[in-house]
Amino acid sequence: MKKNVLLCALLVLGAFSLAGCSSSRYVVVTSDYAAHIAVEKPEIDPATDQFSFRDDSGRMVYVPRSELKYIKEVRQ
């Protein structure tokens, strides 16, 4: 019984550690050098010409293309 519980715990721990390895974050820097951490890839909306993304606190952030300095992917 203890072997089964231990094996299940190790499998769950391994699955969570592998899932964390594949996630990417993005650093979004604006022209005034404000930095945002995006938890998803920023996407451009052609109608408004601005990038939108969800930051690390869960809020939606909108940055006009004219105010964007750069976007860089950061692997964890």
Secondary structure, 3 states (H helix, E strand, C coil): CHHHHHHHHHHHHHHHHHHHHCCEEEEEEECCCCEEEECCCCEEECCCCEEEEEECCCCEEEEEHHHEEEEEEEEC
